[in-house]
């Protein structure tokens, strides 16, 4: 049973699509919003507001079923405050009518509740899965959030070619072959691939490169590929290498090493020392892979291990991946949650979100028991269509491995908190250097990148108390056709105008919904509605003047603008700063605050250049012929074969175009008119 129906429902329920229905035995039950006209902005949690929230919730109880489902608590401006599940909706919601029996954060949530919505499901398992899906999509304020939700990389041994590849894979598993993983990071999988190439000599090139090779590439020369492309290895021998690699990745590493050792000894006895040396190097590579994997417990074959540690209202969850008896790395997560939330509740919500779009393994090992562990186990089993066990180890090797993982979580959290403390000190220093009333919670840094005005891109990076907020980086393709190529001031004006016009528009929309204009979210909240406390511009006096003009024209107040100009001869440490009310000034040489501002500027520069290069690469692969309607692959190929390049086509005369095979006179006229201004 696949839950495509609840996934569609979640997308529809979060406003992404109007398609999809619940599966057999389920029903959607959307209740109207009572008293929606009688509740204005709720901005606090005093007794009157709590009573108002209780009244809203109580009104729904008369129409709620005694059935499983998912409920949402919604603020006056339409923001979802909380998503929860229940085996019995009526019994669960009635608890919210007794706010003084709840923790302070729940009382605040009740006070801010202006309406609720409900979805009835066929079972509590479906409710759990739907709840996790909605939390990830809607990111409600009072739920635990899984912040970093990137997909994990795998190793793929392809199965759609006579000479299989050994490559990294990320995304849907729609290519034929054997998948191994997940790995904790791209670094982990790249490092493993590097040593596996030395051990098994499998190719990593694409099929098109493989087919076009006429001589071995450099990888063969450095003994990382057997060169099946040019017949350096017979097909049967290459397939044997593939079989050995698959066996190793399946956990049969000892068998593979023993086979290689026997072959090495046999080659040495036959006085074929060159072959024996190659086999020796492959054995060493295999040993290196196993050494990199660290702990390889004997009693854990296929499992994900979650170790949580909490301190000072913050939590770290270390996730370790074990496949085929091998440790494929770990990753630290720092879920966002209220300070009063305990570890079992955090793990409960975290695991449901973690496996929302991932295939669970046979065994999930957790550091703390959860009240709904049995329900999660059932939900994961239904999702995977096989038994999945959720285990809290009590003794033996699994308990020892968990203790080690918890120690890793504790150390990761300590490092994170130390870095945050250092970051806060730096932000305090920034506030002192630029005369800000408080340490900035959100800093936006802007830069442009282009080559003689072509492929111009503007870039914005964001930083806050927790460092760079990469999920909120933005790139701006320069769109103004009247802009003089290479005019950095005009490019900066366009970028800032587009950014702050959108900010003003969205904040005004929020204000109409009952949220004050100057209210800001946390620095790591997810969208462009958050206004910066400080704008840092990579440039001098001119760039500063442009930024000031834009914000003044849009009537944006309360945002400090600072421009950072490179020093003479572009010397780092001699930067000049420009801001309103002060003469251009320098910061103390080797000051930590100066280093921090340099790092912000360099990150914006890196992001801008990367965006520019990506755009330029896309342009290189495009052709001016692509813009002409009616020019498909066949006509495009005919034109390029005749003229040699797209540029030559743009300069061709009408008679020359008419002489191309497959191009009619009407099409030739259309092409000519497209590239020539008839005015």
C-alpha positions in Angstrom: 0.0 0.0 0.0 1.5 3.4 -1.1 0.1 6.6 0.4 0.0 8.6 -2.8 -3.5 9.6 -1.7 -2.4 11.3 1.5 0.6 12.9 -0.3 -1.8 14.4 -2.8 -4.1 15.5 -0.1 -1.2 17.2 1.7 -0.2 19.1 -1.4 -3.8 20.1 -2.0 -4.3 21.0 1.7 -1.2 23.2 1.6 -2.4 25.1 -1.5 0.0 23.4 -4.0 -2.6 21.6 -6.1 -6.3 21.1 -6.4 -6.0 17.5 -7.6 -6.0 14.2 -5.7 -8.5 12.5 -3.5 -8.3 10.3 -0.4 -8.1 6.6 -1.0 -10.7 4.0 -0.2 -12.0 4.2 3.4 -10.9 7.8 3.9 -12.8 11.0 3.9 -11.9 14.7 3.9 -13.8 16.7 6.5 -13.1 20.5 6.2 -15.1 22.4 8.8 -16.0 26.1 8.3 -14.2 28.8 10.2 -16.6 29.9 12.9 -16.4 33.4 14.3 -13.9 34.3 11.5 -15.3 37.8 11.3 -15.3 38.5 15.0 -11.6 38.0 15.6 -9.1 40.7 14.8 -5.4 40.5 15.1 -4.3 38.3 18.1 -0.8 39.6 19.1 -0.4 38.3 22.6 -1.4 35.7 25.2 -3.3 37.5 27.9 -6.3 36.0 29.7 -8.7 37.6 27.3 -7.0 36.3 24.2 -6.6 32.8 25.7 -10.4 32.8 26.4 -11.0 34.0 22.8 -8.8 31.1 21.5 -10.6 28.6 23.7 -14.0 29.8 22.4 -12.9 29.2 18.8 -11.7 25.7 19.6 -14.8 24.9 21.7 -17.0 25.8 18.8 -15.5 23.0 16.7 -16.0 20.3 19.3 -19.8 20.1 18.5 -19.0 18.9 15.0 -15.9 16.8 15.4 -16.1 13.0 14.9 -14.6 10.4 17.2 -12.3 9.3 14.4 -8.5 9.6 13.6 -7.3 12.5 11.6 -5.1 15.6 11.4 -5.9 19.1 12.7 -4.4 22.5 12.1 -4.5 25.5 14.3 -4.5 28.8 12.3 -3.8 32.4 13.3 -5.9 35.4 12.3 -3.6 36.2 9.3 -3.9 32.7 7.9 -0.6 31.3 9.1 -0.6 27.7 10.3 0.5 27.7 14.0 0.5 23.9 14.6 -0.2 20.6 12.8 -1.2 17.7 15.0 -2.6 14.2 14.6 -5.0 12.2 16.8 -6.4 8.7 17.1 -9.6 10.5 18.2 -10.0 14.1 17.0 -12.7 15.0 19.4 -10.8 13.7 22.5 -7.6 15.3 21.4 -9.0 18.8 20.6 -10.9 19.0 23.8 -7.6 19.2 25.7 -7.0 22.6 24.1 -10.1 24.0 25.8 -8.1 23.7 29.1 -5.2 26.0 28.4 -4.1 26.4 32.0 -3.3 22.7 32.2 -0.9 23.1 29.2 2.7 24.3 29.0 3.2 28.0 28.4 4.0 27.5 24.7 0.8 25.6 24.1 -1.2 28.4 26.0 0.4 30.9 23.7 -0.6 28.8 20.7 -4.2 28.6 21.9 -4.3 32.4 22.5 -3.3 32.9 18.8 -5.7 30.4 17.3 -8.4 32.1 15.3 -9.6 29.0 13.3 -9.0 25.3 12.8 -9.1 22.9 9.9 -9.4 19.1 10.1 -8.8 16.1 7.8 -10.3 12.8 8.8 -8.2 9.7 7.9 -8.9 6.0 7.8 -6.4 5.2 10.5 -4.0 6.7 13.0 -1.1 5.5 10.8 -2.4 7.6 7.9 -2.8 10.5 10.3 0.8 10.2 11.4 2.1 10.2 7.8 -0.2 13.1 6.7 0.9 15.1 9.8 4.6 14.7 8.9 4.0 15.7 5.3 2.0 18.8 6.3 4.6 19.9 8.9 7.4 19.7 6.2 5.3 21.7 3.7 3.8 24.3 6.0 6.5 24.7 8.7 4.2 25.7 11.5 5.6 27.8 14.2 4.9 25.5 17.2 6.0 22.2 15.6 9.4 20.6 15.6 11.1 21.3 12.2 13.5 19.2 10.3 15.7 22.0 8.9 18.1 20.2 6.6 16.1 17.9 4.3 18.4 17.3 1.4 18.4 14.0 -0.3 21.3 11.6 0.4 23.8 10.4 -2.2 24.1 6.8 -3.2 26.7 4.7 -5.1 25.3 3.3 -8.3 26.7 0.3 -10.3 24.8 0.8 -13.5 23.0 -2.1 -15.2 22.1 -0.7 -18.5 25.4 -1.1 -20.3 27.7 -3.9 -21.2 30.5 -2.2 -19.2 28.8 -0.9 -16.0 29.8 2.4 -14.4 30.6 3.1 -10.8 29.1 6.5 -10.1 27.5 8.8 -7.5 23.8 9.1 -7.7 21.3 11.5 -6.1 17.6 11.6 -6.6 15.0 9.2 -7.9 16.3 5.7 -8.5 15.0 5.4 -12.1 18.1 4.1 -13.7 18.7 0.4 -13.9 21.4 -0.9 -11.7 22.5 -1.6 -8.1 22.2 1.2 -5.5 24.2 1.3 -2.3 23.8 3.8 0.5 22.6 6.2 1.7 25.9 8.0 2.4 25.9 10.8 4.9 27.3 13.4 2.5 28.7 14.0 -0.9 32.2 14.1 0.6 31.7 10.6 2.1 30.5 9.1 -1.2 33.2 10.9 -3.3 35.9 9.6 -0.9 34.6 6.1 -1.0 34.3 6.2 -4.9 37.9 7.4 -5.1 39.2 4.4 -3.2 36.8 1.9 -4.9 38.1 3.0 -8.3 41.6 2.0 -7.1 40.3 -1.3 -5.8 38.0 -2.4 -8.7 39.1 -0.3 -11.7 35.5 0.3 -12.8 34.9 3.1 -15.3 33.2 6.4 -14.2 32.9 8.0 -17.6 29.5 8.6 -19.3 28.3 6.2 -22.0 28.8 8.8 -24.7 32.5 9.3 -23.7 32.9 5.5 -23.5 31.7 5.1 -27.0 33.9 7.8 -28.5 37.2 6.8 -26.8 40.0 5.6 -29.1 42.7 5.4 -26.5 42.8 5.0 -22.7 42.2 8.1 -20.6 44.3 9.4 -17.7 42.4 7.3 -15.2 43.8 4.1 -16.8 47.3 5.6 -16.7 47.0 6.2 -12.9 45.5 2.7 -12.4 41.9 3.7 -11.5 40.2 2.2 -14.6 40.6 -1.0 -16.5 39.9 0.8 -19.8 37.1 -1.5 -21.1 36.4 1.3 -23.7 39.4 0.3 -25.8 39.5 -3.4 -24.9 42.3 -3.3 -22.4 40.4 -5.8 -20.3 38.3 -8.6 -21.8 34.5 -8.3 -21.1 34.4 -11.4 -18.9 37.3 -10.1 -16.7 35.6 -6.7 -16.5 32.4 -8.3 -15.4 34.3 -10.1 -12.7 35.6 -6.8 -11.4 32.0 -5.6 -11.3 30.9 -8.7 -9.4 33.6 -8.1 -6.9 32.6 -4.5 -6.4 29.0 -5.4 -5.9 29.9 -8.2 -3.4 32.1 -5.8 -1.5 29.3 -3.1 -1.3 26.9 -5.8 -0.2 29.1 -6.5 2.9 31.1 -9.5 1.6 34.3 -7.6 2.0 36.2 -10.4 3.7 35.4 -12.8 0.8 36.6 -10.3 -1.7 39.8 -9.7 0.1 40.5 -13.4 0.5 40.0 -14.0 -3.2 42.4 -11.1 -4.1 44.9 -12.4 -1.6 44.8 -15.9 -3.2 45.2 -14.4 -6.6 48.1 -12.3 -5.4 49.9 -15.3 -3.9 49.3 -17.4 -7.0 50.8 -14.6 -9.2 53.8 -14.3 -7.0 54.4 -18.1 -7.1 54.1 -17.9 -10.9 56.8 -15.1 -10.8 54.2 -12.6 -12.3 55.3 -9.9 -9.8 53.8 -7.1 -11.8 50.3 -8.6 -11.5 50.9 -9.5 -7.9 51.8 -5.8 -7.2 48.6 -4.6 -8.8 46.6 -7.0 -6.7 48.5 -5.9 -3.6 47.5 -2.2 -4.4 43.8 -3.2 -4.8 43.9 -5.0 -1.4 45.3 -1.9 0.2 42.6 0.2 -1.3 39.9 -2.1 0.1 41.5 -1.9 3.5 41.5 1.9 3.2 37.7 2.0 2.4 37.0 -0.1 5.5 39.3 2.1 7.6 37.4 5.2 6.5 34.1 3.7 7.5 35.1 3.7 11.1 32.9 1.5 13.4 31.5 -1.6 11.6 29.5 -3.4 14.3 29.0 -7.1 13.8 25.3 -7.1 15.0 24.0 -4.3 12.8 23.5 -5.2 9.1 21.0 -2.6 7.8 19.9 0.2 10.1 19.6 3.9 10.7 20.7 5.0 14.1 19.4 8.2 15.7 21.2 9.5 18.8 19.8 12.7 20.5 21.4 14.9 23.0 19.8 18.0 24.5 21.4 20.9 26.4 20.3 24.5 27.1 17.1 24.1 25.2 18.9 23.0 22.0 19.0 19.5 20.6 21.4 17.6 18.3 20.4 14.4 16.5 23.3 12.4 15.0 22.1 10.0 12.3 24.4 7.1 11.4 23.7 4.9 8.3 24.6 1.2 8.3 24.2 -0.9 5.2 25.5 -4.4 4.5 27.2 -4.4 7.9 29.2 -1.2 7.0 29.0 2.3 8.3 28.4 4.7 5.5 28.8 7.9 7.6 26.8 10.2 9.8 25.2 13.6 9.8 24.3 16.0 12.6 20.9 17.6 12.6 19.8 20.5 14.8 16.0 20.6 14.6 14.2 23.8 15.4 11.8 23.6 18.4 10.6 25.4 21.5 12.9 25.3 24.5 10.4 23.3 26.5 10.1 20.4 24.1 11.6 17.1 25.5 13.8 14.7 23.5 11.1 11.9 23.0 8.7 14.4 21.4 11.4 15.9 19.3 12.5 12.4 18.1 8.9 11.4 17.4 8.3 14.4 15.1 11.8 14.3 13.6 11.6 10.6 12.6 8.2 11.0 10.9 9.5 14.0 8.9 12.8 12.3 8.1 11.1 9.2 6.5 8.4 11.2 4.8 10.1 10.9 1.4 12.7 8.3 2.2 12.7 4.5 2.3 13.2 3.3 5.9 15.7 0.4 6.5 14.8 -2.9 8.3 15.9 -1.5 11.6 15.7 2.0 13.1 17.7 2.4 16.4 16.8 5.4 18.7 18.5 6.7 21.8 15.3 7.5 23.7 12.0 5.7 23.9 9.0 7.5 22.5 5.3 7.2 23.6 4.2 6.5 20.0 7.1 4.2 19.0 4.7 1.3 18.2 2.6 3.7 16.0 5.7 4.9 14.1 6.9 1.3 13.7 3.6 0.4 12.1 3.6 3.5 9.9 7.1 2.9 8.6 6.2 -0.8 7.9 3.2 0.2 5.9 5.2 2.8 4.0 8.0 0.3 3.2 5.6 -2.6 2.6 7.7 -4.8 4.9 8.5 -5.0 8.5 10.4 -2.2 10.0 11.5 -2.4 13.7 12.1 0.7 15.9 14.4 -0.3 18.7 15.8 1.3 21.8 18.9 -0.8 22.6 19.3 -1.9 26.2 22.4 -4.0 26.2 25.1 -5.5 24.0 26.9 -4.1 21.0 24.0 -2.0 19.8 23.9 -0.2 23.2 27.7 0.4 23.0 27.3 1.9 19.5 24.5 4.1 20.7 26.5 5.4 23.6 29.3 6.3 21.1 26.7 8.0 18.9 25.2 10.0 21.8 28.7 11.2 22.7 29.1 12.4 19.1 25.8 14.2 19.4 26.9 15.9 22.7 30.2 17.0 21.1 28.5 18.3 18.0 26.0 20.3 20.1 28.8 21.7 22.2 30.7 22.8 19.0 27.5 24.3 17.6 26.8 26.3 20.8 30.4 27.5 21.0 30.2 28.6 17.4 26.9 30.4 18.0 28.4 32.1 21.0 31.4 33.3 18.9 29.0 34.3 16.2 26.9 36.4 18.6 30.1 38.1 19.8 31.0 38.9 16.2 27.5 40.3 15.6 27.8 42.4 18.8 31.1 43.7 17.3 29.3 44.5 14.0 26.7 46.5 15.9 29.4 48.4 17.8 31.4 49.1 14.6 28.4 50.5 12.7 26.4 52.1 15.5 23.5 49.7 15.6 21.2 49.6 18.6 21.3 45.8 18.7 23.2 42.9 17.2 21.8 42.3 13.7 19.7 39.2 13.4 19.7 39.2 9.6 22.4 40.6 7.4 22.0 40.7 3.6 25.1 41.0 1.4 24.9 42.0 -2.3 27.3 41.6 -5.2 27.2 41.5 -9.0 29.1 39.4 -11.5 29.4 39.7 -15.3 32.0 39.7 -18.1 31.8 43.0 -20.0 28.2 43.2 -19.2 27.2 39.8 -20.5 25.4 37.1 -18.5 25.0 39.7 -15.7 23.8 38.3 -12.4 23.1 39.9 -9.0 23.5 37.9 -5.8 22.2 38.1 -2.3 23.5 36.0 0.6 22.0 36.0 4.1 23.8 35.6 7.5 22.5 35.6 11.1 23.3 34.3 14.6 23.7 30.8 13.3 26.0 31.7 10.4 25.2 31.6 6.7 21.5 30.9 5.9 22.1 29.3 2.5 18.4 28.3 2.0 17.7 32.1 1.7 20.4 32.9 -0.8 18.9 34.6 -4.0 20.3 35.2 -7.5 18.9 37.9 -9.8 19.2 37.6 -13.5 19.6 41.2 -14.7 16.5 41.9 -16.9 16.7 45.6 -17.9 17.3 45.6 -21.6 18.1 49.4 -21.6 21.0 48.9 -19.1 24.4 49.8 -20.4 26.6 46.7 -20.4 28.9 46.7 -17.5 27.0 49.4 -15.5 27.5 48.1 -12.0 25.5 50.9 -10.5 22.4 50.2 -12.6 22.7 46.4 -11.9 22.8 47.1 -8.2 19.8 49.4 -8.5 17.8 46.7 -10.3 18.7 44.0 -7.8 17.9 46.1 -4.7 14.7 47.5 -6.3 13.4 44.0 -7.1 14.3 42.7 -3.6 12.8 45.5 -1.6 9.7 46.0 -3.8 8.8 42.4 -3.1 9.6 42.8 0.6 7.3 45.9 0.9 4.6 44.2 -1.0 4.6 41.0 1.1 4.9 42.9 4.4 1.9 45.1 3.4 0.0 41.9 2.6 0.8 40.6 6.0 -0.2 43.8 7.6 -3.6 43.6 6.0 -3.9 40.1 7.4 -3.3 41.4 10.9 0.5 41.4 11.4 2.3 44.6 12.1 4.5 45.9 9.3 7.7 45.9 11.4 7.2 42.5 12.9 10.1 40.2 11.9 10.6 36.5 12.1 13.6 34.8 13.4 16.8 35.0 11.4 16.4 31.5 10.1 12.7 31.7 9.2 12.1 30.7 5.7 11.2 33.6 3.4 11.7 36.9 1.9 9.2 38.6 4.2 11.9 39.0 6.9 13.5 42.5 6.6 17.3 42.7 7.2 18.8 44.7 10.0 21.9 45.4 7.9 22.7 45.6 4.2 26.3 45.1 3.2 27.2 46.2 -0.3 30.3 45.1 -2.1 31.4 48.4 -3.5 32.4 52.0 -2.8 30.7 55.4 -2.5 28.8 55.0 -5.7 27.3 51.7 -4.8 26.3 53.0 -1.3 24.6 56.0 -2.9 22.6 53.7 -5.2 21.5 51.5 -2.3 20.4 54.6 -0.3 18.4 56.0 -3.2 16.5 52.7 -3.7 15.5 52.3 0.0 14.6 55.9 0.2 12.4 55.7 -2.9 10.6 52.6 -1.6 10.2 54.2 1.9 12.0 51.3 3.6 13.0 52.4 7.1 15.0 50.8 9.9 17.6 49.1 7.6 21.2 50.2 8.0 23.3 50.3 4.8 27.0 49.9 4.8 29.3 49.6 1.7 32.6 47.9 1.9 35.3 49.0 -0.7 38.5 47.1 -1.3 41.7 48.8 -0.1 44.5 50.2 -2.3 45.8 47.5 -4.6 42.9 45.4 -3.3 44.8 44.7 -0.1 42.7 42.7 2.4 42.6 44.5 5.8 42.6 48.0 4.3 39.0 48.1 3.3 37.1 51.3 3.6 33.5 51.5 4.8 30.8 54.0 3.8 27.6 54.7 5.7 25.3 57.6 6.4 26.4 60.2 8.9 30.1 59.2 8.9 33.2 59.9 6.9 34.7 56.8 5.1 36.5 54.8 7.7 38.7 51.8 8.3 38.3 49.1 11.0 41.3 48.0 13.1 43.7 45.8 11.1 43.3 42.1 12.0 40.1 42.9 13.9 37.9 39.8 14.2 34.9 41.9 13.1 36.9 42.9 10.0 37.7 39.3 9.2 34.0 38.5 9.7 32.9 41.2 7.3 35.5 40.1 4.8 34.1 36.6 5.0 30.6 37.8 4.3 31.8 39.8 1.3 33.8 36.9 0.0 30.8 34.5 0.3 28.6 36.9 -1.7 31.4 37.2 -4.3 31.7 33.4 -4.5 27.9 33.0 -4.8 27.7 35.7 -7.5 30.5 34.2 -9.6 29.1 30.7 -9.3 25.7 32.0 -10.5 27.3 33.9 -13.3 29.4 30.9 -14.4 26.3 28.7 -14.4 24.4 31.2 -16.6 27.4 31.5 -18.9 27.7 27.7 -19.3 24.0 27.6 -20.1 24.4 30.3 -22.7 27.4 28.5 -24.3 25.3 25.4 -24.9 22.4 27.4 -26.4 22.1 28.8 -29.9 20.5 31.9 -31.3 18.5 29.6 -33.5 16.6 28.3 -30.5 14.7 31.6 -30.3 13.1 31.2 -33.7 9.8 29.5 -33.8 9.7 26.6 -36.3 13.4 25.8 -36.1 13.6 22.3 -34.8 16.5 19.9 -34.5 16.5 19.0 -38.2 16.5 22.5 -39.6 19.0 23.6 -36.9 21.4 20.9 -37.9 21.1 21.8 -41.6 21.8 25.4 -40.9 24.8 24.7 -38.7 26.2 22.2 -41.1 25.9 24.7 -43.9 27.2 27.8 -42.2 29.4 26.2 -39.5 28.1 28.2 -36.5 25.1 30.0 -35.1 26.9 33.4 -35.4 27.5 32.8 -39.1 23.7 32.1 -39.5 22.9 35.5 -37.9 25.1 37.3 -40.5 23.9 35.3 -43.5 22.2 36.9 -46.4 18.7 36.0 -47.6 19.9 34.2 -50.7 22.4 32.2 -48.7 19.7 31.1 -46.3 17.4 30.1 -49.2 20.2 27.8 -50.6 20.3 25.6 -47.4 18.7 22.2 -48.0 15.4 21.9 -46.1 14.9 25.7 -45.6 12.0 27.1 -47.6 11.9 30.6 -48.9 9.4 31.6 -46.3 11.5 30.1 -43.5 14.6 31.8 -44.9 12.8 35.1 -44.8 11.7 34.4 -41.2 15.2 33.6 -40.1 16.6 36.7 -41.9 14.0 39.0 -40.4 14.7 37.6 -36.9 18.3 38.7 -37.0 18.0 41.9 -39.0 16.4 45.1 -37.8 14.0 46.1 -40.6 13.5 49.6 -39.1 
